[in-house]
Amino acid sequence: MHPARSRLTDNLDDDDYPAYTMGRAAEMLATTPAFLRALGEHRLITPLRSEGGHRRYSRYQLRIAARARELVDQGTPVEAACRIVILEDQLEEALRINEELRARGGGASRPRSTA
């Protein structure tokens, strides 16, 4: 396979590759560019910028934005939705690390009951 074509295929498979413009991302999420800008202002997602300064979003960022959109659609304020999604992500990562440590027989122990 041609080296340039191989890199292109790698980009298409990469969840973190900033493939989507703001307009396309908003269309895919059935929302507005203003909503995506608000998520950036609340530091939920930070899109990369093209050489021309345009925001570009990855599939991973779109999944996070979709979760925030679900919360907002349920009546949660944008700022609170962003904080919830950040905390969910941190919890998921902590659980993953804990499971990894347990699988290796590491020192992760169960939380003690305070009752």
N, C-alpha and C positions, 0 to 999 in steps of 0.2 A: 504494500500500500504506500502511496505517496506520503512523505512526512507531513506536509501541510494538511492533507486530508485526515491523517491520523490525529493531529492536534484538534481539528475541528470536531471530530467524533468524540474525543475526550471532553471537549467543552460541552457538547450536548448531553453527555452523561453526568456532568459535574453539577451537583445540587447547588453549589456555591457560585457557579458562573453567572455573572450579571447579564443575562440574556434579554431581559424584558425592559422596554421603555416604560416610563410612568403611565403613559396613556394606555398601553397594552396591559400593564399590570392592573390598572384601575378597571379596565374592561373585563379582565378575567375574574376579578373579585366582585364585579357588579357594584362598584363603589366609585368615588370621585378621586381625582388627583389630590384634592384638599385633604381627604381622609388619609391618604398615604403620607402627605406632608406632616399631618398631625402626629402620625406614628413616629416619624423621624424626630419631630420636636420633643416628643416624650421618650426618645431614645430607645424605642422598641426595636426599630430596624434602622440601619444606616446604609442607604443605598450607595453604591459606588458611582462615580461620575465618569461620563464619557469624556473624550478629549475636548468636546465642545461644552462641557459642563452640565450635560443632561443627566438626570438620575437614571440609574439602571438597577434593576432588581433581579435577584436570583430566585430559583424555585423554593429554596429553603425560606427566604424572606417572605415569599408569597404565602407559604403555609402559615407562618407566624402571623402575618397580616390577616389571613382568613380567620384564624382563631380569635384575634382581637375583634374582627368584624362581627363574629357570632355573639360575643359578649356585648358589644355595643347594640346590636340588633335586639338583644334581650333587655336593654334598658340601662346597661352599665355605662357610666361616663367614660370617655376615651382615656383619660388619664388613669382611672382605676383599672380599665381593661388592660392597658399596657403593663401596669404593675402586676396584675394577676398572671398575665402570660409570662412575664419575666420570672416570677416566682415558680410557676409551673415548670418552666424550663430548668431552673436551678434545682428543683426537687427531682426532676427526672434524671438529671446529671448525677446528683448525689446518690440516688438509688442505684444507678448504673455502676458507679464507682464502688459502692458498698457491695453489690452483688459480685463484682469482679474480685474484690478482696476476699470475700467469702469463698469463692470458687478456688482461689489460690491458697486457701487456708490461712489467710492473713488475719490480722488482729482486729477485724471488725466484730464488734460484739453487739448483742441485742440491747436496746435501751432498757434501763432498769425501771421497774414499776415504782411509783412514788406512793402507792396506796398501802 
